[in-house]
Amino acid sequence: MDSGQLVQIIGMVLTPAEFVVCGLALVRRLWRSLPYFTAYLVLLVIVEGVRASVNLATSTSSRSYIWTYWMTQPVLILARGAGLVDVFRAALGMYSGVWRFARSMLIMAAAFMLLFAAVHTGETPRISSYLIFLERELEFAAVLSLLLLLVVCRYYGAALARPLDGIALGLGFYSSVVIISGSILIGPLTLPWWQFSLVRSVAYFMTVCLWGYSLWAPLPERAGPQLSSMESYEQNTLAVSDRMRELNDRLSNLMKR
């Protein structure tokens, strides 16, 4: 069995797994807590179905498939970025001041990424160069932002409930593998392209499995109201640490200036 056949086998297994995860998300009504991430899963199934249809009709090296791939890739990049923001909103949305600050930081980071990618690839007329660089930026942004979210939640006592923990872990794991393998690909070790593709496919399959595991059981009840007033604090005083309340107060006052 050569490398190309192995990658195809993983792809054949991955497609049904994506359908299962998307179906679980819809059955569990994940859109109520993570609407953008749910939309990403639905778009992923649709795009992969379109690409598979074109591939069956032609081949992966045909102009039709290449055109289809690069026309649908921006949709998936934007959808995954929106899904990442969704994770932050679900984790921090209960704390209105913290979430407003985090949202502003994410918007500025996204604007910087788009602008920097345009400047870096400005001399190349291909849109593929821009999208490849933008996707690499997204992987770095996902790892750094999720690590920061983990540190904040750990320090301030804000737990990541299921399925948010599994979804965040999957996003961070996949981005980490892509960054590491990509660094080896362009580094002194010179990782062959087929090995890079294989590692990426396996990592993504494991990510989909993590998402499926976190969605397998019925989801817990949604969290309580936002902590935007003293009444809300009194109602939720047992669920929120003093550190998180203090941080929320400070950021709420900061964002009002």
KAGI-V76158 format. One record per residue. N is the residue number from 0. OMEGA is omega in whole degrees, -180 to 180 (NA if undefined). NEAR is the number of other ideal C-beta (glycine too) atoms within 8 Angstrom. Layout:
n=N omega=OMEGA near=NEAR
n=N omega=OMEGA near=NEAR
//
This chain:
n=0 omega=-180 near=3
n=1 omega=-175 near=5
n=2 omega=-179 near=8
n=3 omega=179 near=7
n=4 omega=180 near=8
n=5 omega=178 near=10
n=6 omega=179 near=12
n=7 omega=179 near=8
n=8 omega=178 near=8
n=9 omega=177 near=12
n=10 omega=179 near=9
n=11 omega=177 near=8
n=12 omega=-176 near=9
n=13 omega=-177 near=12
n=14 omega=176 near=10
n=15 omega=179 near=8
n=16 omega=177 near=12
n=17 omega=177 near=13
n=18 omega=-180 near=9
n=19 omega=-179 near=9
n=20 omega=178 near=13
n=21 omega=178 near=12
n=22 omega=177 near=8
n=23 omega=179 near=11
n=24 omega=180 near=13
n=25 omega=179 near=11
n=26 omega=-180 near=6
n=27 omega=-179 near=10
n=28 omega=-178 near=7
n=29 omega=-178 near=13
n=30 omega=179 near=10
n=31 omega=180 near=6
n=32 omega=-179 near=9
n=33 omega=-176 near=13
n=34 omega=-178 near=9
n=35 omega=177 near=11
n=36 omega=176 near=14
n=37 omega=177 near=12
n=38 omega=177 near=12
n=39 omega=179 near=13
n=40 omega=179 near=13
n=41 omega=178 near=10
n=42 omega=-180 near=11
n=43 omega=179 near=12
n=44 omega=-179 near=11
n=45 omega=-178 near=8
n=46 omega=179 near=11
n=47 omega=177 near=10
n=48 omega=178 near=8
n=49 omega=180 near=10
n=50 omega=180 near=12
n=51 omega=179 near=9
n=52 omega=178 near=8
n=53 omega=179 near=12
n=54 omega=178 near=10
n=55 omega=-179 near=6
n=56 omega=-178 near=6
n=57 omega=176 near=8
n=58 omega=-179 near=6
n=59 omega=-180 near=5
n=60 omega=-179 near=5
n=61 omega=179 near=9
n=62 omega=-180 near=5
n=63 omega=-179 near=9
n=64 omega=179 near=14
n=65 omega=179 near=9
n=66 omega=180 near=8
n=67 omega=-178 near=11
n=68 omega=-175 near=9
n=69 omega=174 near=10
n=70 omega=179 near=7
n=71 omega=-179 near=11
n=72 omega=178 near=10
n=73 omega=179 near=8
n=74 omega=-179 near=9
n=75 omega=179 near=12
n=76 omega=180 near=12
n=77 omega=-180 near=8
n=78 omega=179 near=13
n=79 omega=175 near=11
n=80 omega=177 near=10
n=81 omega=177 near=12
n=82 omega=177 near=14
n=83 omega=177 near=14
n=84 omega=178 near=11
n=85 omega=179 near=12
n=86 omega=179 near=16
n=87 omega=-179 near=14
n=88 omega=180 near=10
n=89 omega=-179 near=10
n=90 omega=-173 near=12
n=91 omega=-175 near=13
n=92 omega=179 near=9
n=93 omega=-180 near=10
n=94 omega=-169 near=14
n=95 omega=-179 near=12
n=96 omega=178 near=16
n=97 omega=-178 near=12
n=98 omega=179 near=13
n=99 omega=178 near=11
n=100 omega=180 near=11
n=101 omega=179 near=10
n=102 omega=178 near=11
n=103 omega=179 near=9
n=104 omega=180 near=8
n=105 omega=178 near=11
n=106 omega=178 near=8
n=107 omega=178 near=8
n=108 omega=179 near=10
n=109 omega=178 near=9
n=110 omega=178 near=8
n=111 omega=-180 near=8
n=112 omega=180 near=12
n=113 omega=-179 near=9
n=114 omega=-178 near=8
n=115 omega=178 near=9
n=116 omega=179 near=12
n=117 omega=179 near=9
n=118 omega=-176 near=7
n=119 omega=-177 near=7
n=120 omega=-176 near=10
n=121 omega=-178 near=6
n=122 omega=179 near=3
n=123 omega=-177 near=7
n=124 omega=-177 near=2
n=125 omega=175 near=6
n=126 omega=180 near=6
n=127 omega=179 near=7
n=128 omega=179 near=9
n=129 omega=-177 near=12
n=130 omega=179 near=12
n=131 omega=180 near=8
n=132 omega=179 near=11
n=133 omega=179 near=12
n=134 omega=177 near=10
n=135 omega=175 near=11
n=136 omega=-180 near=11
n=137 omega=179 near=14
n=138 omega=178 near=12
n=139 omega=-179 near=10
n=140 omega=180 near=11
n=141 omega=-179 near=12
n=142 omega=-177 near=12
n=143 omega=-178 near=8
n=144 omega=179 near=12
n=145 omega=175 near=14
n=146 omega=178 near=9
n=147 omega=178 near=8
n=148 omega=179 near=13
n=149 omega=180 near=10
n=150 omega=-179 near=8
n=151 omega=-179 near=10
n=152 omega=180 near=12
n=153 omega=-176 near=6
n=154 omega=-175 near=7
n=155 omega=174 near=10
n=156 omega=177 near=9
n=157 omega=-175 near=12
n=158 omega=173 near=5
n=159 omega=-177 near=9
n=160 omega=175 near=7
n=161 omega=7 near=9
n=162 omega=-175 near=11
n=163 omega=-179 near=13
n=164 omega=179 near=10
n=165 omega=179 near=13
n=166 omega=178 near=14
n=167 omega=178 near=14
n=168 omega=179 near=9
n=169 omega=179 near=13
n=170 omega=-180 near=15
n=171 omega=180 near=12
n=172 omega=-178 near=12
n=173 omega=180 near=12
n=174 omega=180 near=14
n=175 omega=-180 near=9
n=176 omega=180 near=11
n=177 omega=180 near=12
n=178 omega=-178 near=12
n=179 omega=-179 near=8
n=180 omega=177 near=13
n=181 omega=177 near=11
n=182 omega=178 near=8
n=183 omega=-178 near=10
n=184 omega=-178 near=10
n=185 omega=-178 near=5
n=186 omega=-176 near=8
n=187 omega=-178 near=3
n=188 omega=175 near=5
n=189 omega=176 near=6
n=190 omega=178 near=10
n=191 omega=-176 near=6
n=192 omega=-177 near=7
n=193 omega=177 near=9
n=194 omega=176 near=9
n=195 omega=179 near=13
n=196 omega=180 near=9
n=197 omega=180 near=12
n=198 omega=-180 near=10
n=199 omega=180 near=11
n=200 omega=179 near=12
n=201 omega=180 near=9
n=202 omega=-180 near=13
n=203 omega=176 near=10
n=204 omega=178 near=12
n=205 omega=177 near=10
n=206 omega=178 near=12
n=207 omega=178 near=13
n=208 omega=177 near=9
n=209 omega=178 near=13
n=210 omega=179 near=14
n=211 omega=179 near=12
n=212 omega=-179 near=8
n=213 omega=-180 near=12
n=214 omega=-173 near=14
n=215 omega=180 near=6
n=216 omega=177 near=5
n=217 omega=-176 near=4
n=218 omega=176 near=10
n=219 omega=179 near=6
n=220 omega=-179 near=2
n=221 omega=-178 near=5
n=222 omega=-178 near=4
n=223 omega=-175 near=6
n=224 omega=179 near=7
n=225 omega=178 near=8
n=226 omega=-176 near=13
n=227 omega=-179 near=7
n=228 omega=179 near=6
n=229 omega=178 near=5
n=230 omega=179 near=6
n=231 omega=179 near=11
n=232 omega=-178 near=11
n=233 omega=-180 near=7
n=234 omega=-175 near=8
n=235 omega=-173 near=11
n=236 omega=179 near=7
n=237 omega=-175 near=4
n=238 omega=-174 near=5
n=239 omega=-179 near=12
n=240 omega=178 near=8
n=241 omega=179 near=5
n=242 omega=-178 near=9
n=243 omega=177 near=13
n=244 omega=180 near=11
n=245 omega=178 near=8
n=246 omega=180 near=12
n=247 omega=178 near=13
n=248 omega=-178 near=9
n=249 omega=-179 near=9
n=250 omega=177 near=12
n=251 omega=178 near=12
n=252 omega=-179 near=9
n=253 omega=-178 near=9
n=254 omega=178 near=10
n=255 omega=-179 near=5
n=256 omega=NA near=4
//
